[in-house]
């Protein structure tokens, strides 16, 4: 088989759907350029699930990616592979770290947060309703952003005066148009904010996950279950993953309903519910398009005769897989809240399945339900084609989501 030319993924994510189609047309996996790094993009859902559960695929770049040392200093996405937390852990280390985080997302804790989520959404909508009549409102800024920031801030014990700082720095982590210098500076600023949070919680512990992790680390000492680096990077993971992804799904769900009025009618006439909307949005426009990286521990033969060689990087392409016609048929590209098969990979698969999925689902469904109940005549304030994508090959949302809450007079 002759080798196909490498697909260069667009750092700005300008035309994601065309890119998805191009990847799928190449077969189960194809070689791509990710900001100068070559990897295998896997977009076939069957193959992807196999690799995500295989012991021969690792997320530990230091241990299993021969190119790590020479790449990390010059790659804008270095943080994605260099962090030391359960996102990059393999085997026993991953199980150890995941066990420590799991209590933060227990069913009981999520249930306890339900009232808080309802209250935060209602307060945000009160503020939106107080805006001058007829003035467009950016729902990404006014609703999708502040809700998960408030919730993860409460869960992690982030002081209110630090929340906006974390927001801007986490946005930089997902912006794949930054230069190496810009990305490095953003990473340094983010770690500075994390150190500030750690210092504040050591001085005044509270009933939050940061204080719990600190107590575990400090009481056990150097032989404890968390190193200082693991502590800091675990906080980074929980704050960033608990914020950015939820923002995007709220954004994409509102956009989908406002551009598909027949789907909104299904909801209003009882043929679907808000959980259906959440799951279809996660399938149709997942918060994360592609996620770097995983690494082959041995040669992995592919169904089309190619192979991923030992030590090569693998890019998990969630969004193209979610729309694969072999999985969801000829209507895979359609947004359909009445879809019977609701399976998707938006929260991952296997041992790295997102612990925060129940909380994200709660936040998204609550925001959508209250928004459309309070403003039944809501509409986009610009043509859908004018909504600009985030500058990212990872994060899947819009730069802004301007809407009108009431019909325009006239």
N, C-alpha and C positions, 0 to 999 in steps of 0.2 A: 504494500500500500504506500503510495507517495504521500509525503508529509504535507499537510495543508498549511498555508500561511497562518501565522499567529494573528488572532483578533486583538487589536489594541482597544481596551475598554476606555470609554470616554470618562475622564476624571470629573467632568461637570455633569454627567448624567443627562445630557441634552435630549436624547431620544431613546429612553430605556426600552420601550416596547420593541422597537426595531432591533435593538441589541439582543433582547431575549430571543427573538425569532432567529437571528443569525446564529446564536449559540446552539439552539435546538436543532437547526438544520445541519449542523456539523456532527450530530450523533450524540451518544450518551455523555461524552466528555471531549473537550477540545482545548488546545493550548491558547492561552491568552496572555497579554501584557498588562500587568497591574502596576501602573506608574513605574515602569522600567523593570519590574520583576516578572519573570515567566512562571506561570502556574497552569495547572489543569482546571478549567472551569467545568464542574459537573452539574448538568441541568436535567438529567434523566432522573425522575423520582425514585425508581426502583434501585438504580445504581447508587444514588445518593444515600438512600436509607441503608444500603449495605455498607457503604464506606463509613457512615456516621456511627455504626455499631460494630465496626471491625476493630479487633485488637491490633491489627496491622496498620492502623492509621492513628497518628498522634497529633496533639495540639502543642506539644512542647518543642518550640523552635530551637532552643539551646541544645537540647539532647538529640533532636532528630532531623534538623535541617542543616546540611553541610554549609549552605550559603549564609547562615545566620550572621556570623561574625563580620563578614565583608559587606553584608547588606544593611545591617541595622544602623550603621553610622550615616548612611547616605540615602535612606529611603524615607519619604514623608510619612509612611504608615508604620514606622518602627514601633511606636507604642503598642500597636495591635498585636505584635508578636513578642514584645520584650517584657510585658507585664508579668508579674509573678503572682497569679491568683488562679481560681478554678477555671477561668476562661482559657488559660493556656496549660493547665495541669493535665497530667496523664496518669492513668492507673491509680495506684494507692494514694498519691498526693491529691488527685482530684476527689477521690472518695472522702479523704480527711477534710478537705476544705469545704466540700459541699455539705457534709454533716454539720459543720459549724454554722453555716448560713441558713440551713433549712428552717430552723425555728422562727426566723423572721417572717417566713411566708407560710406558716402553718394555717390550716383551715380556721382555727379559732382566732388567730391574729387578723386574718383577712376579714372575718365576720365582724370583729371588733372595729375594724376600719370603715365598715360600710356606712355607719352614721356620719363619720367624719367626711367621707367622700361626698355623700349627699349634701352635707352642709356647705362644703367648699364650692361645689358646682352651683348651688342656689345663690351663694354670695357673689360668685363671679357673674352669674346671669343678672343679678340685681344691678351690678355695676354697668353691665352692658345695656340693660334696659334704661338706665339713667342718661344714656348718651342722647344728644340732640336728635330729634325725629328726622329721618331721611338721611342721616349721616352714615356712610358705610362704616362697617366694623370689621376689623381684621380678626377673625376668630382663631387664627393660629396664635396670635399675640395675646388675645383677650381671654381665650378659653383653653385651647389645646396645650399651650405652654404652662400657664400657672397652675393648672390642676395637678399634673404629676409632680411638678416641682414641690408643691405644698405637701403632697402625700408622702413622697420619698423623703422630704425634709423632716416631716414628723417622725417617720419610721426610723430614720438614721440619726435624728437629734441635731440636724443642721440649724444653727441659729438663723433667724429670719434675715438678718443683715448680711448673711453669706450666700443666700439662695441665688440672687441675681448673678453673683460672681461665678458660681458653679455653672449656671446656665450658659453663659457666654463661653466659658472654657470647654465645657462638654461639646458645645456646638462646633468648636474648633477641632475636636477629635474626629468628628464625622465629616468635616470639610476636606475633600480629597483634592481640592485645587490649591491648597497651601504649599508653599515652597518648603524645602527641608528646614531652612532657617526659621520660617514662620511656625511650622509644626513643632520644632524643638523649643521655641520660645513659649508656645502655648502649653506644651507638656510641662515645662518648668513652672509656669504660672499655676497650672492645675495642681501639681504636687505641692506648691506653696500653700494653696488653699486647703489641701488635705492636711498638711502639717498644722495649719492654723486650727482646723476642726479637731484634730487629735489633741492639741494642747488645751483647747477649750473644754473638751470632755474629760481630760485628765484632771483639770482644775475643778470642774463641776459636773460630775457624772450624773446621768439621768436615766430614765426608763426608756432607753432606746438601744438600737442595735450597735451603734458605735461604742457606747459605754460598755455593753456586754462583751464585745470583742476585745476592748482594751482591758477589761478585768481579766479575761482569760489569758491574754498575753502577759500582763504585768504580774499576775499571781503565780503563773507557772514559770516565769523567768526565761532565761535563754534556752532552757530545755523544753519550753512549752510547745503548744501545737501551732502557734503562729509566730513566724519571724516578723521583725519590724517591716521588712519589705512586703511580706505577704499581707500584713495588716493594712498597710497603706494602699496596696494595689487591690485588696478586697473591697475597701471603701470606695475606691475609684470605680470598680466594676458595678457595685450596687447602686451608686448614685447615677452613673451614666446610663446603665442598662434600664434602671427604673424610671428614667426620665425621657430620653430621646425617643425611644421606640413607641411609647404611649402617645407622645405628641403627634407622631406621624400617623398613627392609625386613626386617631380622632380626626385629624385633618383629612385623611383620605376617605373616611366614612362619610363625613359631611359633604365632601366634594362629590362622591359617588351618588348620594341620595339627591343632591341638588341638580345633578346632570342626568339623572334617570328618574324622572317623576313617576314612571309606572312602578318602580320599585318602592318608592315612598308610599304609593297607593296600596301596595300589598300590605305594608305595615298598618296603615290607617284602617284598612278593611279587614284586618285580622288574619291574613294569610301568611304572615311571618311576624316574628317578634324581634326585639332589639338584640337578643343573643344571635339570631340568624344574621343580622346585619354585621355584627362584630366578626363572626366567623367567615362570612363571605368577603369582608374587607381584608381580613388577615390572609385569605387565599388570593384574592384578586390584586391587592396592592399591599403586600407585607411591608412592615416598617423598615426592614433591612433587605436590600436587593441581593447583595453578595457579602460574604463575610470571610475575611482572611484569618488565618490560613490553617491548613492541616498538612501533614507530611506522611509520605508512604514509608513504612518501616521495612517493606520488602517490595519486590516488583509486583504490581497489581495488573493482571490481564484485563482488558476491556472487551465488551461484547463484540466490538467491530474489528478486533484483531490488533488494535493498538495496546500499549501498556503504559502505565504510570510507573516510572522507574523508582527504585528505592532512593529516598532522599529528596524526591521532587515535591514541590509544593502543590497543594490542592485548594482551590477557591470554591467554597460552598455557595452555589448559585440558587438561593431559595426562590427568588421571584420567578425566574424562567421555569423552574421545576413545578411551582404551584400552578402554572398555566399550561402545563404540558398536555397536549391532546390525548396522549396515551393514558392519562390519569383522569382527566375531566371531559374528554370527548371534544366534539366540534365546537361546543359552546365554552370552551375553557377560557377564552378571552372576554366573555360576557360577564357583567356584574349581575348576579341573579340571587336575590335573598331567599328565593324558594328552592334553591338548589338542594337536592336530596343528599348527595355526597359532599360532606363539608370538610373532608380531610385536607390538611395543608401542612407545610413545614415552617410556618412563620415563627414558631417558638423553638425550632430545632427538632432533634430526634435523638433518641437514645440517652446515654448517660449525661449528655450536656443539654438536655431539654430544659428550657428556661424555668427556674424556680418561681419567678415573679409572674408567670402567666395568669394565675387566678386573680391577682391584684390588677394587672393590666386590663383584663376582661371586665372586671368590676368598674374600673374608672371609665373605660370607653363606653360601656353600655349606659352608665349613669349620666355621663355628659350628653350623649345623644338623646336619650329619653327626655331629660329635662329641657334641653335646647328646643327640640321640635314640639314638645308640648307647650312651651311658653311662647314660642314664635312660630306658629303654624304656617305663616305666609313667607317665611324666610326664603331668600333667593340670592344667587350669586350677583355681585355688584359689577362684575366684568365678564366678558365671554370666557368660557372654560379654557379656550386655547391660549388665553393671555395669562393663565396661572403659570408662574415660572417654577421649574423644579429646583430643589436644593442643589447646590454645587457639590455633588457627591456621587460616587459609584457605589457607596454603601447605604447611606440613609435615603429613605424614600418618602419625601414629602414636598411641600411647596414653600417657597420663600414667604408667601403671604396668602391669606385666604379671605379676601374682602367680600362681605355679604351685606345685603339690606334686610333688615328685620321685618319690615312691613312693606306692603305694596306702594309703589311710587304714585303719588297723587297725579291726577291729570286725565 
